[in-house]
Amino acid sequence: MLRRLFILTCCVAASVPTTASAFVLDRNTGPFTNPPSGGLRASVPISGSAAGEPFVPELWKASVRYWGGVPESCAEGIEMKLSTEDSDADPADTETSAWVYDNELCAIYLNVHNTEWPITAETAYTWCAVITHEAGHMHGLSHSKNKHNLMYGGWIPDATPECNRFTIDGEIYLPKIDDPYYDKRGRRRTAAQRRAYERRKAARAQSRR
């Protein structure tokens, strides 16, 4: 089995059947093969050994808000598991923070051996980005080659405004990257605005050729 990893210094699954065409985060990540459904619904049940960890339910809700819904095949619920449940997890691995398996797309494993574990008020902002990234894999997205993209396979600071509420210094971060979901003021784009954004981005890319 392949898994999608996210190391804090970031996660990889085999392909799943492609459903209807959907928005693409960038040309590297590919289309959603398990696309968001349910709008901004965040009430999908959460279970598993990590579900009771501080902040985990709220971090999951933040990821749902970022992607605009829960993975299509996971409407019945999401499992948040500790890495101790994974027989393939390496106890000596202190860098990998979380992963998703291709044949278990409705579960995220959180690495208890990561240097940023456990999730506290001081580390919640970091883990919010991790879980949101892993949720992208649950939606079927691959890693991006863009080092400023949330789906890049490494740490991306200030990648999602949905995680701002978990900062402890009271500072509000605005996106520092070219994000299809949010404008430069940190306001979420509508579906029509995202399509317009993609058209402008494609036109700029074409003009540079």
C-alpha positions as a Markdown table, in Angstrom:
| # | Residue | x | y | z |
|---|---|---|---|---|
| 1 | Met | 0.0 | 0.0 | 0.0 |
| 2 | Leu | 1.2 | 3.5 | -0.7 |
| 3 | Arg | 0.4 | 6.3 | 1.6 |
| 4 | Arg | 0.3 | 10.1 | 1.5 |
| 5 | Leu | 2.7 | 11.7 | 4.0 |
| 6 | Phe | 3.1 | 15.2 | 5.3 |
| 7 | Ile | 6.3 | 16.1 | 7.0 |
| 8 | Leu | 6.8 | 19.2 | 9.1 |
| 9 | Thr | 10.2 | 20.1 | 7.8 |
| 10 | Cys | 4.5 | 16.6 | 5.2 |
| 11 | Cys | 1.2 | 11.9 | 2.0 |
| 12 | Val | 0.9 | 9.3 | -1.3 |
| 13 | Ala | -1.9 | 7.0 | -2.4 |
| 14 | Ala | -2.6 | 4.9 | -5.5 |
| 15 | Ser | -5.2 | 6.4 | -7.8 |
| 16 | Val | -8.9 | 6.1 | -7.1 |
| 17 | Pro | -11.6 | 6.0 | -9.7 |
| 18 | Thr | -12.2 | 9.4 | -11.3 |
| 19 | Thr | -15.7 | 10.8 | -10.8 |
| 20 | Ala | -17.1 | 13.9 | -12.4 |
| 21 | Ser | -14.5 | 16.5 | -13.4 |
| 22 | Ala | -13.9 | 19.1 | -10.7 |
| 23 | Phe | -11.8 | 22.0 | -9.8 |
| 24 | Val | -8.1 | 21.4 | -9.9 |
| 25 | Leu | -5.8 | 23.0 | -7.3 |
| 26 | Asp | -3.0 | 23.3 | -9.8 |
| 27 | Arg | -1.7 | 21.3 | -12.7 |
| 28 | Asn | 0.4 | 19.2 | -10.5 |
| 29 | Thr | -2.2 | 18.0 | -8.0 |
| 30 | Gly | -4.7 | 16.8 | -10.6 |
| 31 | Pro | -8.5 | 16.8 | -10.3 |
| 32 | Phe | -10.5 | 15.7 | -7.3 |
| 33 | Thr | -11.1 | 12.0 | -7.7 |
| 34 | Asn | -13.0 | 11.9 | -4.4 |
| 35 | Pro | -14.5 | 15.4 | -4.7 |
| 36 | Pro | -15.8 | 17.6 | -1.9 |
| 37 | Ser | -19.6 | 17.2 | -1.3 |
| 38 | Gly | -22.0 | 18.7 | 1.1 |
| 39 | Gly | -21.0 | 22.3 | 0.7 |
| 40 | Leu | -19.3 | 23.6 | 3.9 |
| 41 | Arg | -20.8 | 20.9 | 6.0 |
| 42 | Ala | -18.6 | 20.0 | 9.0 |
| 43 | Ser | -21.0 | 17.8 | 10.9 |
| 44 | Val | -19.7 | 14.5 | 9.5 |
| 45 | Pro | -19.1 | 12.1 | 12.4 |
| 46 | Ile | -15.5 | 11.7 | 13.6 |
| 47 | Ser | -14.3 | 8.6 | 15.3 |
| 48 | Gly | -11.1 | 6.8 | 16.0 |
| 49 | Ser | -8.3 | 6.8 | 18.6 |
| 50 | Ala | -7.3 | 10.4 | 17.8 |
| 51 | Ala | -10.8 | 11.8 | 17.7 |
| 52 | Gly | -10.7 | 12.7 | 21.4 |
| 53 | Glu | -7.4 | 14.6 | 21.2 |
| 54 | Pro | -7.6 | 18.3 | 22.0 |
| 55 | Phe | -8.4 | 20.4 | 18.9 |
| 56 | Val | -8.8 | 17.5 | 16.5 |
| 57 | Pro | -12.6 | 18.0 | 15.8 |
| 58 | Glu | -12.1 | 21.7 | 15.3 |
| 59 | Leu | -9.1 | 21.2 | 13.0 |
| 60 | Trp | -11.1 | 18.8 | 10.9 |
| 61 | Lys | -13.9 | 21.3 | 10.6 |
| 62 | Ala | -11.3 | 23.9 | 9.4 |
| 63 | Ser | -10.2 | 21.5 | 6.7 |
| 64 | Val | -13.8 | 21.0 | 5.6 |
| 65 | Arg | -14.3 | 24.7 | 5.3 |
| 66 | Tyr | -11.1 | 25.1 | 3.3 |
| 67 | Trp | -12.0 | 22.4 | 0.7 |
| 68 | Gly | -15.7 | 23.2 | 0.7 |
| 69 | Gly | -17.0 | 19.9 | 1.9 |
| 70 | Val | -16.2 | 16.3 | 3.0 |
| 71 | Pro | -14.7 | 13.7 | 0.6 |
| 72 | Glu | -17.6 | 12.3 | -1.5 |
| 73 | Ser | -17.1 | 8.7 | -0.3 |
| 74 | Cys | -16.7 | 9.7 | 3.4 |
| 75 | Ala | -20.1 | 11.2 | 4.1 |
| 76 | Glu | -20.7 | 8.5 | 6.7 |
| 77 | Gly | -17.8 | 9.7 | 8.8 |
| 78 | Ile | -14.1 | 10.2 | 9.2 |
| 79 | Glu | -11.6 | 8.3 | 11.4 |
| 80 | Met | -8.8 | 10.1 | 13.1 |
| 81 | Lys | -6.3 | 7.4 | 14.1 |
| 82 | Leu | -3.1 | 7.5 | 16.1 |
| 83 | Ser | 0.0 | 6.1 | 14.4 |
| 84 | Thr | 0.3 | 3.4 | 17.1 |
| 85 | Glu | -2.6 | 1.7 | 15.3 |
| 86 | Asp | -0.5 | 1.4 | 12.1 |
| 87 | Ser | 1.8 | -1.6 | 12.1 |
| 88 | Asp | 3.8 | 0.0 | 9.3 |
| 89 | Ala | 4.5 | 3.1 | 11.2 |
| 90 | Asp | 8.1 | 3.7 | 12.2 |
| 91 | Pro | 8.5 | 4.7 | 15.9 |
| 92 | Ala | 11.8 | 6.3 | 15.0 |
| 93 | Asp | 10.2 | 8.7 | 12.5 |
| 94 | Thr | 9.9 | 12.0 | 14.2 |
| 95 | Glu | 9.5 | 14.1 | 11.0 |
| 96 | Thr | 6.4 | 12.7 | 9.3 |
| 97 | Ser | 3.3 | 14.2 | 10.9 |
| 98 | Ala | 0.4 | 12.4 | 9.2 |
| 99 | Trp | -0.6 | 10.1 | 6.4 |
| 100 | Val | -3.6 | 8.7 | 4.4 |
| 101 | Tyr | -3.7 | 5.3 | 2.7 |
| 102 | Asp | -5.1 | 4.9 | -0.8 |
| 103 | Asn | -7.3 | 2.1 | 0.3 |
| 104 | Glu | -8.4 | 3.9 | 3.5 |
| 105 | Leu | -9.3 | 7.3 | 2.2 |
| 106 | Cys | -11.7 | 8.1 | 5.1 |
| 107 | Ala | -9.0 | 7.8 | 7.7 |
| 108 | Ile | -6.0 | 10.0 | 8.7 |
| 109 | Tyr | -3.2 | 8.7 | 10.9 |
| 110 | Leu | -1.5 | 11.3 | 13.2 |
| 111 | Asn | 2.1 | 10.5 | 14.1 |
| 112 | Val | 2.5 | 10.5 | 17.9 |
| 113 | His | 6.3 | 10.3 | 17.5 |
| 114 | Asn | 6.4 | 13.7 | 15.6 |
| 115 | Thr | 8.3 | 16.4 | 17.4 |
| 116 | Glu | 5.2 | 18.6 | 17.3 |
| 117 | Trp | 3.0 | 16.1 | 19.1 |
| 118 | Pro | 0.8 | 16.3 | 21.1 |
| 119 | Ile | -1.6 | 18.9 | 19.7 |
| 120 | Thr | -1.7 | 21.8 | 22.0 |
| 121 | Ala | -2.7 | 25.5 | 21.8 |
| 122 | Glu | 0.9 | 26.1 | 20.7 |
| 123 | Thr | 0.9 | 23.5 | 17.9 |
| 124 | Ala | -2.7 | 23.6 | 16.8 |
| 125 | Tyr | -2.0 | 26.1 | 14.0 |
| 126 | Thr | 0.7 | 23.7 | 12.6 |
| 127 | Trp | -1.5 | 20.6 | 12.8 |
| 128 | Cys | -4.4 | 22.5 | 11.2 |
| 129 | Ala | -2.3 | 22.9 | 8.0 |
| 130 | Val | -1.3 | 19.2 | 8.3 |
| 131 | Ile | -4.9 | 17.9 | 8.6 |
| 132 | Thr | -6.0 | 20.2 | 5.8 |
| 133 | His | -3.2 | 18.9 | 3.5 |
| 134 | Glu | -4.2 | 15.3 | 4.4 |
| 135 | Ala | -7.8 | 16.1 | 3.6 |
| 136 | Gly | -6.6 | 17.2 | 0.1 |
| 137 | His | -5.3 | 13.6 | -0.3 |
| 138 | Met | -8.6 | 12.2 | 0.9 |
| 139 | His | -10.2 | 14.2 | -1.9 |
| 140 | Gly | -7.8 | 12.4 | -4.3 |
| 141 | Leu | -5.3 | 15.2 | -4.9 |
| 142 | Ser | -1.6 | 14.4 | -5.4 |
| 143 | His | 1.4 | 16.5 | -4.2 |
| 144 | Ser | 2.1 | 19.7 | -5.9 |
| 145 | Lys | 5.6 | 20.6 | -7.2 |
| 146 | Asn | 4.8 | 24.2 | -6.2 |
| 147 | Lys | 6.7 | 25.0 | -3.0 |
| 148 | His | 4.1 | 27.7 | -2.2 |
| 149 | Asn | 1.1 | 25.4 | -2.6 |
| 150 | Leu | -0.8 | 23.8 | 0.3 |
| 151 | Met | -0.5 | 20.4 | -1.4 |
| 152 | Tyr | 3.3 | 20.6 | -1.6 |
| 153 | Gly | 5.0 | 17.8 | 0.3 |
| 154 | Gly | 6.5 | 20.0 | 2.9 |
| 155 | Trp | 5.7 | 22.7 | 5.4 |
| 156 | Ile | 3.8 | 25.6 | 3.9 |
| 157 | Pro | 3.3 | 28.5 | 6.4 |
| 158 | Asp | 0.2 | 30.7 | 6.2 |
| 159 | Ala | -1.3 | 28.4 | 3.5 |
| 160 | Thr | -4.9 | 28.6 | 4.6 |
| 161 | Pro | -6.9 | 31.4 | 6.4 |
| 162 | Glu | -9.1 | 28.7 | 7.9 |
| 163 | Cys | -6.3 | 27.9 | 10.3 |
| 164 | Asn | -5.8 | 31.5 | 11.5 |
| 165 | Arg | -8.1 | 31.1 | 14.5 |
| 166 | Phe | -5.6 | 28.6 | 15.9 |
| 167 | Thr | -2.7 | 31.1 | 16.2 |
| 168 | Ile | -1.9 | 32.0 | 19.7 |
| 169 | Asp | -0.3 | 35.5 | 19.2 |
| 170 | Gly | -3.5 | 37.0 | 17.9 |
| 171 | Glu | -1.9 | 37.9 | 14.6 |
| 172 | Ile | -4.1 | 37.4 | 11.5 |
| 173 | Tyr | -2.2 | 36.0 | 8.5 |
| 174 | Leu | -3.3 | 36.7 | 5.0 |
| 175 | Pro | -2.5 | 34.3 | 2.2 |
| 176 | Lys | 1.1 | 34.7 | 0.9 |
| 177 | Ile | 0.5 | 32.3 | -2.0 |
| 178 | Asp | -1.6 | 32.3 | -5.1 |
| 179 | Asp | -4.6 | 30.4 | -3.6 |
| 180 | Pro | -7.6 | 29.5 | -5.8 |
| 181 | Tyr | -9.9 | 29.3 | -2.8 |
| 182 | Tyr | -9.1 | 32.7 | -1.2 |
| 183 | Asp | -8.3 | 36.2 | -2.5 |
| 184 | Lys | -5.5 | 38.3 | -1.2 |
| 185 | Arg | -7.7 | 39.6 | 1.6 |
| 186 | Gly | -8.3 | 36.2 | 2.9 |
| 187 | Arg | -11.9 | 36.1 | 1.7 |
| 188 | Arg | -13.2 | 32.8 | 0.3 |
| 189 | Arg | -13.9 | 32.7 | -3.4 |
| 190 | Thr | -17.2 | 31.4 | -4.7 |
| 191 | Ala | -17.2 | 28.6 | -7.4 |
| 192 | Ala | -17.8 | 31.3 | -10.1 |
| 193 | Gln | -14.9 | 33.3 | -8.8 |
| 194 | Arg | -12.6 | 30.3 | -8.7 |
| 195 | Arg | -13.5 | 29.6 | -12.4 |
| 196 | Ala | -12.7 | 33.2 | -13.3 |
| 197 | Tyr | -9.5 | 32.9 | -11.3 |
| 198 | Glu | -8.5 | 29.8 | -13.3 |
| 199 | Arg | -9.3 | 31.5 | -16.6 |
| 200 | Arg | -7.1 | 34.5 | -15.7 |
| 201 | Lys | -4.3 | 32.2 | -14.5 |
| 202 | Ala | -4.4 | 30.1 | -17.7 |
| 203 | Ala | -4.4 | 33.3 | -19.8 |
| 204 | Arg | -1.3 | 34.6 | -18.0 |
| 205 | Ala | 0.4 | 31.3 | -18.5 |
| 206 | Gln | -0.4 | 31.3 | -22.2 |
| 207 | Ser | 0.9 | 34.9 | -22.6 |
| 208 | Arg | 4.2 | 33.9 | -21.1 |
| 209 | Arg | 4.8 | 31.2 | -23.7 |
